[in-house]
């Protein structure tokens, strides 16, 4: 049982996951800081500024729609960067690797014909 756990840990999946979570958390902090530092003031400046920029009040209740827009911008920015910086290159790499493995595993029809002709030529000489 210990050997199985050791193999599971050393396989790399757990380490890759831990690294991914740590980098994702750090990147999320950067994007959150960007949206809080730049998008919130931009929303406040465009839609009224001051203390009520990005908010409205109904019956004494404050609705912070600017904060909601900022959260959406944070999510979309994080998802886009992860997609374009991680998912697309990984899929491209996997396709190249899978294509290389397919070529190694099964020869093309041309290669089969050439091998057959070489066998026939070898028998006739």
N, C-alpha and C positions, 0 to 999 in steps of 0.2 A: 504494500500500500504506500509506503514511504517512497519507494522507487517510482511508482506511478505519479505521485505528486511532484517529485523532483523533475520527472520528464515533462510534466505539464507546465511547470514553471519555466524550465529551460527551453521549451519549444519556441518561445519568443512571443506568443500571442499575448500573454499577460504583461510582459514588459512593454510591448508595443501599445497595448491599451493604456497602461499607466502613463507612458510618455504622451500619448494622444490626449488624455484627460488633463494632464498638467499643462501642456501647450494650449489646449483649448481654453482652460481657465485663465491663463495669462493673456491670451489674445482677447478673450471676452472683456477682461479688465481694460485693455487698451481701447477697444471699441466703445465700451461704456464711458470711459473718460472723454473720448472724442465727441460722443453724442452729448454728454453733459456740458462739455466746455464750448462746443461750437453750435450744435443743433438747437439746444435749449435757448441760448441767447438769440439765435437767428429767428426762431419761432416767436420769441417774445418781441423782437424788434419789428418783424413783419406784421404781426397781428396785435399790435397795441402797446407793446412794451410795458415798462413799469412793473408794478407788483402783480397786475392782473394779466400780463401777457401770457397767452397759452392757457388761460383758465376762464371759466364763466361761473356765475353764482346764481343759483335758483333757491329761493326760500332759505337763504343763509348757508346753503351747502355749496362748497367749492368743488367744481369739476375740473380736474387738471388734464385737459385733452392734450396739452403740449407734452406732458410726461408720457402719455400713451403713444403719441406720434414718435417721440424719442425712443420708446421701447421697441416699436415696430422697426424704426430705422436701425437700431442696434441689432435686432434679430436678422433683418435682411442683409445688412452689411456683413455680419458674422457668417451667415449661411453662404453668401456669395463668395467671400474670400476662401472659406473652407472648400467650397465646390471647385473653384477655379485653381486653387493652390494645392489641393490634396486629391480630390476625387478625380478630376480630369487627368492629371499626370499619372495617377495610380492605374486608372482604367487603360490609358495608353500603354503603360508599361506591361500590364497584364495581357493585353492583346498581342503585343510584340512577343512576350514570353510564350503565350499559348500558341502563336503562329509558329515559333521556332520549335516547340515541342511537337506540334503536328507534323512539321516537315521531317523531323527526326523519326517519328513513329511510323509513318506510312509514306512510301515513295509515290511520286506522281505516276500517271499512266505512261508518260514518256520514259521515265526511269525504268519502269517495269518492262517496256518494250525493248529498251536498250539492253537491259540485263538478259532478257530472253534471247535477243540476237547474239549477244556475246557468248551465251551458253551454246547456241547452235553452231556458231563459228568455231568454238573451241572443240566441239565434237567432230566437225568436218576436217579439222587440220591434223 
